[in-house]
Amino acid sequence: MELMEVKSIMLLLVTAMGFFTQGILSAQVDVDKREQTVLVGDQVSYMCRVAVPLQYCRVEIPGLRSYNLNRGISNADVSYYGEGLDAGQCGFTVHRAKDDNNGEIKCTLGIASEAQESVGTMSLVVARAPKLPELDLSRGADDLNVYKVDDVLRATCVIRDGRPVANISWYLGDELIDVGELSMPTVVDLAKENLQSKVQNLTRRLRASDNAKFLKCVGYHPAYAGGQAETKRRLDIKYPPLPQRQPIEEFGYEIGKTGVINVTIQANPKPTIEWTVNGQKIREGSHDNTGIMEAEYAQDLGNGMFIASLRIARISKQDTEKDYILTAYNDQGSEDYRVKISTNPEPKGYEIGVAAIVGIVVAIMFVILIVSILIFAKLNGRWCFSGGATVIDYTGGDNQHHHSDLTSDGVDNPQHQVSTEYINGNDLIKKDDKINTAV
């Protein structure tokens, strides 16, 4: 009895090792393009190959039947392509991809020398357009869709049910928003139809320059018309009139003729304006007490830009000596602008490019370097400031005594130092040689 049990166990082990060996020795299938993404109606091809001839080539495609393919067999949905089964190639083409073809494709290869079939797998992604981007914005500080400068805007963009997942980009106007203001996107899978949704958040502290611009969430997907779709919201940001460089100078006025002073103001909402000239206030839409000056209503240029104008019927010399104070205010604050006018023509601006600025800076640094080197040389007796000029005492003594230290060409020997002054390059004081005199 025990002998029979041992034989049974041995037989099972041999059988299991046979199956295991067959699995190990099955040919490795080489697959080109393991994953491809196509649109509905596109043609797509795959290639499975081994290094030995094939007996058969069978493919399984979602939404279609299983097909046994070779050069002589084809149908309206799938056809063989390649150099033939003898070349070890099991290639096939799906002529018109459908949505239900999305998923895993399998090629099964039969080889005469193997009992085990060789299998290769690949993925076909049939793109499905996601829904349009959804953009949700947090409310402003006053619980409305109106914001103020320095409010923190929080926005969420969702692109639902796409295959493959869509990509998201954020824009403010035409400018791409910095990634530092964005969260890492989250991908949510809908396993039933192999669809995916993407969610991303934005956090931004609002500035005056953001006003009237469109915040846009742009989705990119191969199945969108044109490859992309967007949803946008216009930002309405309140802020007081912004300051400008003072004074504002206006040129080109002519004595005796009408002149108009124009000041461009940036604010939201539209500001109320008032001019002050020589202590007299002139509200927009009214004249001064002489009837010569008229404050016109501010003109809306759009996007938070306005022009305030003061019309002077006849410019006089005294008008060019006055200060014109424009006060602009709204519910966010106020700002004063001081204006000076002149009959002189407007000076032509002198624009300096970056290269010119760099050249000027380099030239200045070079001059400073040369001056520093010269000062250093002067203080330390270097180079052209070293001791070469000697003070010779001609007050007495034999002239021959002095001539003896001259070179043959009449130049004083630079090694002969008889001055009582400091010699450049040497901090020691040299005393005059004693001159022998007759007693």
Residue pairs with C-beta under 8 A, 6 or more apart in sequence:
22 114
22 115
22 116
23 116
25 114
25 116
26 111
26 114
26 116
26 117
26 118
27 50
27 51
27 52
27 109
27 111
27 114
27 118
28 50
28 118
29 48
29 49
29 50
29 107
29 109
29 118
29 119
29 120
30 48
30 49
30 50
30 120
31 46
31 47
31 48
31 107
31 120
31 121
31 122
32 46
32 47
33 46
33 47
33 122
34 121
34 122
34 123
35 122
35 123
35 124
35 125
36 44
36 46
36 122
36 123
36 124
36 125
37 125
37 126
37 127
37 164
37 222
38 44
38 97
38 124
38 125
38 126
38 127
39 97
39 126
39 127
39 222
39 223
40 97
40 98
40 99
40 126
40 127
41 96
41 97
42 96
42 97
43 93
43 94
43 95
43 96
43 97
44 93
44 94
44 97
44 124
45 81
45 91
45 92
45 93
45 94
46 91
46 92
46 105
46 107
46 122
47 81
47 82
47 89
47 90
47 91
48 57
48 89
48 90
48 91
48 107
48 109
48 120
49 82
49 87
49 88
49 89
49 90
49 91
50 88
50 109
50 111
50 118
51 88
52 88
52 111
52 113
53 85
53 86
53 87
53 88
53 111
53 112
54 85
54 86
54 88
54 89
54 90
54 109
54 110
54 111
55 85
55 110
55 111
55 112
56 68
56 70
56 85
56 109
56 110
57 68
57 69
57 70
57 80
57 85
57 90
57 92
57 107
57 108
57 109
57 110
58 66
58 67
58 68
58 69
58 107
58 108
58 109
58 110
59 66
59 67
59 69
59 78
59 90
59 92
59 105
59 106
59 107
59 108
60 66
60 105
60 106
60 107
60 108
61 67
61 78
61 94
61 101
61 105
61 124
62 100
62 101
62 102
62 103
62 104
62 105
62 124
63 98
63 100
63 101
63 102
64 77
64 78
64 94
64 101
67 73
67 75
67 78
67 92
69 78
69 79
69 80
69 90
69 92
70 80
70 84
70 85
71 80
71 84
71 85
73 80
74 80
76 95
77 94
77 95
77 96
78 92
78 93
78 94
78 95
79 92
79 93
79 95
80 91
80 92
81 91
81 92
81 93
82 89
82 90
82 91
83 89
90 107
90 109
92 107
94 101
94 124
97 124
97 126
98 126
99 126
99 128
101 124
101 126
102 124
102 125
102 126
102 128
102 163
102 194
103 123
103 124
103 194
104 121
104 122
104 123
104 124
105 121
105 122
105 123
105 124
106 119
106 120
106 121
107 119
107 120
107 121
107 122
108 117
108 118
108 119
109 117
109 118
109 119
109 120
110 117
111 117
111 118
125 163
125 164
126 163
127 163
127 164
127 221
127 222
127 223
128 161
128 162
128 163
128 195
128 223
129 162
129 221
129 223
129 224
130 159
130 160
130 161
130 162
130 163
130 166
130 195
130 197
130 219
130 221
130 223
130 224
131 159
131 160
131 161
131 162
132 159
132 219
132 229
132 231
133 157
133 158
133 159
133 168
133 217
133 218
133 219
133 229
133 230
133 231
134 157
134 158
134 159
134 160
134 217
134 231
135 155
135 156
135 157
135 215
135 217
135 231
135 232
135 233
136 155
136 156
136 157
136 158
137 145
137 153
137 154
137 155
137 215
137 233
138 152
138 153
138 154
138 155
139 145
140 146
140 147
140 148
140 151
141 147
141 148
141 151
142 148
145 236
146 236
146 237
146 238
147 153
147 206
147 235
147 236
147 237
147 238
148 206
148 237
148 238
148 239
148 332
149 206
149 207
149 208
149 237
149 238
149 239
150 205
150 206
151 205
151 206
151 237
152 203
152 204
152 205
152 206
153 202
153 203
153 204
153 205
153 206
153 215
153 235
154 201
154 202
154 203
155 201
155 202
155 204
155 215
155 217
156 199
156 200
156 201
156 202
157 168
157 170
157 199
157 200
157 201
157 202
157 217
157 231
158 197
158 198
158 199
159 166
159 168
159 197
159 198
159 219
159 221
160 197
161 190
161 193
161 195
161 196
161 197
162 195
162 196
162 197
162 198
162 221
162 223
163 193
163 194
163 195
163 196
163 223
164 196
164 221
165 187
165 196
165 197
165 198
166 198
166 219
166 220
166 221
166 224
167 198
167 219
167 220
167 221
168 185
168 198
168 200
168 217
168 218
168 219
168 220
169 176
169 217
169 218
169 220
170 176
170 177
170 181
170 182
170 200
170 202
170 215
170 216
170 217
170 218
171 177
171 214
171 215
171 216
171 218
172 210
172 213
172 214
172 215
172 216
172 235
173 213
173 214
177 202
177 204
181 202
181 203
181 204
182 200
182 201
182 202
183 200
183 201
183 202
183 203
184 200
185 198
185 199
185 200
186 198
186 199
186 200
187 196
187 197
187 198
188 196
188 197
188 198
188 199
189 195
189 196
190 196
190 197
202 215
204 210
206 235
206 237
207 237
208 237
208 239
208 242
208 266
208 268
208 304
210 235
210 237
211 235
211 236
211 237
211 239
211 268
211 303
211 304
212 234
212 235
212 236
212 237
212 268
212 302
212 303
212 304
213 234
213 235
214 232
214 233
214 234
214 235
215 232
215 233
215 234
215 235
216 230
216 231
216 232
217 230
217 231
217 232
218 228
218 229
218 230
219 228
219 229
219 230
220 227
220 228
221 227
221 228
221 229
236 268
237 268
238 268
238 269
238 330
238 331
238 332
239 267
239 268
239 304
239 332
240 267
240 329
240 330
240 332
240 333
240 334
240 335
241 265
241 266
241 267
241 271
241 328
241 329
241 330
241 333
241 334
241 335
242 265
242 266
242 267
242 335
243 335
244 337
246 337
246 338
247 323
247 338
247 339
247 340
248 263
248 337
248 338
248 339
248 340
249 339
249 340
249 341
249 342
250 261
250 262
250 339
250 340
250 341
250 342
251 341
251 342
251 343
251 344
251 345
251 346
251 347
252 342
252 343
252 344
252 345
252 346
253 259
253 315
253 319
253 320
253 341
253 342
253 343
254 315
254 343
255 315
255 316
255 317
255 343
256 314
256 315
256 316
257 314
257 315
258 311
258 312
258 313
258 314
258 315
259 311
259 312
259 315
259 319
259 341
260 309
260 310
260 311
260 312
261 309
261 310
261 312
261 324
261 339
261 341
262 307
262 308
262 309
263 307
263 308
263 309
263 326
263 337
263 339
264 301
264 305
264 306
264 307
265 271
265 273
265 298
265 305
265 306
265 307
265 308
265 328
265 335
265 337
266 304
266 305
266 306
267 304
267 306
267 328
267 330
267 332
268 304
268 330
268 332
269 330
269 331
269 332
270 298
270 300
270 306
270 330
271 298
271 306
271 328
271 329
271 330
272 284
272 328
272 329
272 330
273 283
273 284
273 295
273 298
273 308
273 326
273 327
273 328
274 281
274 282
274 283
274 284
274 295
274 326
274 327
275 281
275 282
275 293
275 295
275 308
275 310
275 324
275 325
275 326
275 327
276 282
276 324
276 325
276 326
276 327
277 288
277 293
277 310
277 322
277 323
277 324
277 325
278 322
280 288
280 289
282 288
282 293
282 294
282 295
282 310
283 295
284 295
284 296
284 297
284 298
284 308
285 295
285 296
285 297
286 294
286 295
287 293
287 294
287 295
288 294
291 313
292 312
292 313
292 314
293 310
293 311
293 312
293 313
294 310
294 311
294 313
295 308
295 309
295 310
296 308
296 309
296 310
296 311
298 306
298 307
298 308
298 328
299 306
299 307
299 309
300 306
301 307
306 328
308 326
308 328
310 324
310 326
312 319
315 341
315 343
319 341
320 341
320 342
320 343
323 338
323 339
323 340
324 338
324 339
324 340
324 341
325 336
325 337
325 338
325 339
326 336
326 337
326 338
326 339
327 334
327 335
327 336
327 337
328 334
328 335
328 337
329 335
352 360
376 382
377 383
377 384
377 385
378 385
380 425
381 387
381 424
381 425
381 426
382 425
385 424
386 424
386 425
387 414
387 417
387 423
387 424
387 425
387 426
388 414
390 412
390 414
390 416
390 417
390 418
390 419
391 418
391 419
391 421
392 402
392 412
392 418
393 402
393 418
393 432
393 435
394 402
396 435
396 437
397 435
397 436
397 437
401 435
405 412
405 413
405 416
406 412
406 413
407 413
417 423
417 430
418 430
418 432
418 433
419 430
419 432
420 429
420 430
420 431
420 432
421 429
422 429
423 430
